[in-house]
Amino acid sequence: QPTPMNAFELISMSKGLNLGNLFDE
Amino acid sequence: GCFECYYNRPKKKFGYDCADLARLAAESRFNVNEVEALYELFKKLSCSIIDDGLIHKEELQLALLQTPSGENLFLDRVFDLFDEKQNGVIEFEEFIHALNIFHPYAPIEDKIDFAFRLYDLRQTGFIEREEVKQMVIAILIESEMRLSDELVEEIIDKTFADADADGDGKIDKKDWKEFVIRHPSLLKNMTLPYLKDITTAFPSFVFNTQVED
């Protein structure tokens, strides 16, 4: 069985937390 | 000096003059030209839905999630932290203050602190298990990922075993700091490489600049 991910690793994938998208055209 | 101030033209709409821009530069890691370039970005974002020179939640949501509607827990938290005055809109100053933390050269302490406040949903000074569960469920819904409740609990148990060094069932600032230093990838989204060359990303500031080299 694969080791489950760290919860915060999962959370940090949210698009709402990825401000790099502000710079997208 | 300051020739005809572009920012003063729609006077009350935006209302930032040279002194304001210089002050914002002094308060941040951005130089005046970079503040001006960020102003171009701000203008674009702040007129995407309601053209009033302020970023409303729907506008931030449109930029980040490509849709103005629907609930997103994380977007709400980001918006709340940007909105220093807690008046429901993001002003340019607030925008600069927040983006400053995302600068590649901003102190890691600031990034650690901002991420902690982001995840401390109820602002109790601790990241509690229930909050982590709420956030995990939110990201699973957002990414249309299905995990059994058992596996979710297992992930959270494992995370707390790692993060909650003092074993009191909640993650305090000290726990958090030690935890992210051991797992620096958790702060990856707290740095925006774009901010290092923002004047290249928004070259139109050159036409609007108030500050001559």
Interface residues (C-beta under 8 A of the other chain):
Chain A: T3 P4 M5 N6 A7 F8 E9 L10 I11 S12 M13 S14 K15 G16 L17 N18 L19 G20 N21 L22 F23 D24
Chain B: L41 L45 Q61 A63 L64 L65 N72 L73 F74 L75 D76 R77 V78 L99 F102 L118 Y119 V132 M135 V136 A138 I139 L140 E142 S143 L151 E154 I155 I156 K158 T159 D162 A163 H183 S185 L186 K188 N189 L192 Y194 A201
